[in-house]
Amino acid sequence: MQSFTRILSTVQFNLRIMKKRPTTLLFLLLLICQSAFAQELNQLAPDSRPAAEIPGMKLVWADEFNAKGKPNPDYWNFEKGFVRNEELQWYQENNALSANGVLTIEGRREELPNPNYLAASQNWKTNREFAHYTSSSINTRGFKQWLYGRFEVRARIDTAMGSWPAIWTLGIINQWPSNGEIDLMEFYRVNSEPTILANVAWGTAQKFVAKWHSEKIPFSQFTATDSLWVKKFHVWRMDWTSESIKLYLDEVLLNTTLLSETINPDGSNPFISPQYILLNMALGGNGGDPEKTIFPVKYEIDYVRVYQKVEK
């Protein structure tokens, strides 16, 4: 309201000092006022504005999640069941729905029988008779993948105990981690402390063991300067070129990884090949024990946008 008051005061002042054509002056000032307010963004709500134009880049793909219902099946796959990291949730389609311009991935406390249950199994995916939590994980594998560009995701994360939301990409060549992983965002607990992470990972000589370049920022650093941080949408961004991967949160650079360093033991570089996008919210694991958490927990994604450099 202070900016609006200042603009009105400017209008009144100029009308007093200008005796000629006050109507024209008022009209021009109101246009300026309207333009200024049109650019203001409510961080507590979805952004309904068109995707920004970026000089030298072209918007090559986006999902604004404006269609009500399940994510677009031409863009997104669903992971199903128990998938990774011995997490607690059973991934299913029902927990991801779009409404009012936002995709909401909802974590729920609910019991489902495990159809793959084997009483004598030593495998964590099959020796659990029931799942006690559900969530969703979606990805663009086989539909959309990209080599280099600017990736932007605007989202609001749930920081409740047990919640482990993520925005990440994986390569389509080789097994993990030699295919390369980029975590634009992870939120979980490091030594019991809530933490925002920005990571890049590639292969080592040991199978299924990654080399990580990880930046861990205590969540308290964000909330100390903004008490409403958890209620707001934030923009996670990756700028990926043939030279580096740079990860940002609300325009603040968190992690820079040089591609000259991301070399697998066989000499290949996973980050000179296409990657696809994943959006998921795990429960348990690094997220902590959700036993005392009030459910549901919600991870809301406003949009996903991919820009690439315009070739001259």
WOSULZI-V276665 format. One record per pair of residues at least 4 apart in sequence whose ideal C-beta (glycine too) atoms are under 6 Angstrom apart, sorted by the first residue. I is the first residue (numbers start at 1). GAP is how many residues later the second one is. D is the distance in whole Angstrom. If there is no record, write none. Layout:
((I | GAP | D) (I | GAP | D))
This chain:
((7 | 26 | 5) (11 | 18 | 5) (14 | 4 | 6) (14 | 11 | 6) (15 | 7 | 5) (18 | 7 | 6) (41 | 6 | 6) (43 | 189 | 4) (43 | 190 | 6) (44 | 187 | 6) (44 | 188 | 6) (46 | 55 | 4) (46 | 56 | 5) (46 | 256 | 5) (47 | 255 | 6) (51 | 8 | 5) (51 | 11 | 6) (51 | 254 | 5) (54 | 253 | 6) (56 | 254 | 6) (57 | 250 | 4) (57 | 252 | 6) (58 | 252 | 5) (59 | 248 | 5) (60 | 246 | 5) (60 | 248 | 5) (61 | 83 | 6) (61 | 245 | 5) (62 | 243 | 4) (63 | 12 | 6) (63 | 241 | 5) (64 | 239 | 5) (65 | 33 | 4) (65 | 37 | 6) (65 | 38 | 4) (66 | 35 | 5) (68 | 30 | 6) (68 | 31 | 5) (71 | 5 | 4) (71 | 25 | 6) (71 | 67 | 6) (75 | 65 | 6) (75 | 68 | 5) (76 | 62 | 4) (77 | 62 | 5) (77 | 64 | 6) (78 | 15 | 5) (78 | 60 | 6) (79 | 4 | 5) (79 | 12 | 5) (79 | 58 | 4) (80 | 11 | 6) (82 | 43 | 4) (83 | 8 | 6) (85 | 200 | 5) (86 | 38 | 5) (87 | 195 | 4) (87 | 197 | 5) (87 | 198 | 4) (88 | 45 | 5) (88 | 195 | 5) (88 | 196 | 3) (89 | 44 | 5) (89 | 45 | 6) (89 | 46 | 4) (89 | 194 | 4) (90 | 22 | 5) (90 | 41 | 3) (90 | 44 | 5) (91 | 46 | 5) (92 | 42 | 6) (95 | 11 | 5) (95 | 39 | 6) (95 | 40 | 5) (95 | 41 | 4) (96 | 9 | 5) (96 | 40 | 4) (96 | 42 | 6) (98 | 5 | 5) (102 | 198 | 5) (102 | 200 | 6) (103 | 198 | 4) (104 | 194 | 5) (104 | 196 | 5) (105 | 31 | 5) (105 | 176 | 5) (105 | 194 | 4) (106 | 190 | 5) (106 | 192 | 5) (107 | 28 | 4) (107 | 174 | 6) (107 | 176 | 5) (107 | 189 | 6) (107 | 190 | 4) (108 | 26 | 5) (108 | 187 | 6) (108 | 188 | 5) (109 | 24 | 6) (109 | 186 | 4) (110 | 24 | 6) (111 | 19 | 5) (111 | 21 | 6) (112 | 19 | 5) (113 | 17 | 6) (114 | 14 | 5) (114 | 15 | 6) (116 | 10 | 5) (117 | 12 | 5) (118 | 8 | 5) (121 | 5 | 4) (121 | 6 | 4) (133 | 150 | 5) (135 | 146 | 5) (135 | 148 | 6) (137 | 143 | 3) (138 | 141 | 5) (139 | 137 | 6) (139 | 139 | 4) (140 | 4 | 4) (140 | 136 | 5) (140 | 137 | 5) (141 | 135 | 4) (145 | 27 | 6) (145 | 129 | 4) (145 | 131 | 4) (146 | 128 | 6) (146 | 160 | 6) (147 | 127 | 5) (148 | 92 | 5) (148 | 93 | 6) (149 | 157 | 5) (149 | 158 | 6) (149 | 159 | 4) (150 | 89 | 5) (150 | 157 | 4) (151 | 87 | 4) (151 | 155 | 5) (152 | 83 | 6) (152 | 85 | 5) (152 | 153 | 5) (153 | 14 | 5) (153 | 83 | 5) (153 | 151 | 5) (154 | 79 | 5) (154 | 81 | 5) (154 | 148 | 4) (154 | 149 | 5) (155 | 146 | 5) (156 | 77 | 5) (156 | 144 | 4) (157 | 8 | 5) (157 | 30 | 5) (157 | 142 | 6) (158 | 5 | 5) (158 | 139 | 4) (158 | 140 | 5) (158 | 141 | 6) (159 | 71 | 5) (160 | 133 | 5) (160 | 137 | 5) (161 | 127 | 5) (161 | 129 | 6) (161 | 132 | 5) (162 | 121 | 5) (162 | 122 | 6) (162 | 125 | 5) (162 | 126 | 5) (162 | 128 | 2) (162 | 131 | 5) (163 | 124 | 5) (163 | 134 | 5) (164 | 24 | 5) (164 | 118 | 4) (164 | 122 | 6) (164 | 123 | 3) (165 | 22 | 5) (165 | 116 | 5) (165 | 134 | 4) (166 | 20 | 5) (166 | 114 | 6) (167 | 17 | 4) (167 | 18 | 4) (167 | 69 | 5) (168 | 15 | 5) (168 | 110 | 5) (169 | 13 | 5) (169 | 106 | 4) (169 | 108 | 6) (170 | 9 | 6) (170 | 11 | 6) (171 | 8 | 4) (171 | 9 | 4) (171 | 99 | 5) (171 | 102 | 5) (171 | 104 | 5) (172 | 102 | 6) (173 | 6 | 6) (173 | 100 | 5) (174 | 4 | 4) (174 | 5 | 4) (177 | 4 | 6) (177 | 24 | 5) (177 | 25 | 6) (177 | 26 | 5) (177 | 33 | 4) (178 | 25 | 3) (178 | 86 | 5) (179 | 91 | 5) (180 | 22 | 5) (180 | 90 | 3) (180 | 91 | 5) (181 | 20 | 4) (182 | 18 | 5) (183 | 16 | 4) (184 | 52 | 5) (184 | 54 | 5) (184 | 63 | 6) (185 | 51 | 5) (186 | 11 | 4) (187 | 9 | 6) (188 | 98 | 4) (188 | 99 | 5) (189 | 5 | 6) (189 | 99 | 5) (190 | 5 | 4) (190 | 26 | 6) (193 | 25 | 6) (194 | 25 | 4) (195 | 21 | 5) (195 | 23 | 6) (195 | 24 | 6) (196 | 21 | 5) (196 | 23 | 6) (197 | 19 | 5) (198 | 17 | 5) (198 | 49 | 4) (198 | 56 | 4) (198 | 57 | 4) (199 | 13 | 6) (199 | 15 | 4) (200 | 13 | 5) (200 | 45 | 6) (200 | 57 | 4) (201 | 9 | 4) (201 | 11 | 5) (202 | 9 | 5) (202 | 60 | 5) (202 | 62 | 6) (202 | 68 | 5) (203 | 61 | 4) (204 | 5 | 5) (204 | 7 | 5) (205 | 60 | 5) (213 | 44 | 5) (215 | 39 | 5) (215 | 40 | 4) (217 | 4 | 6) (220 | 4 | 6) (222 | 7 | 5) (223 | 6 | 5) (228 | 4 | 6) (233 | 69 | 6) (234 | 16 | 5) (235 | 15 | 6) (236 | 13 | 6) (237 | 11 | 4) (238 | 9 | 6) (239 | 7 | 4) (240 | 5 | 5) (243 | 16 | 6) (244 | 12 | 6) (244 | 14 | 5) (245 | 12 | 5) (246 | 10 | 5) (247 | 7 | 5) (247 | 8 | 4) (248 | 5 | 5) (249 | 5 | 6) (259 | 12 | 5) (262 | 7 | 6) (262 | 9 | 5) (263 | 6 | 6) (264 | 4 | 5) (279 | 22 | 6) (281 | 18 | 4) (283 | 7 | 5))
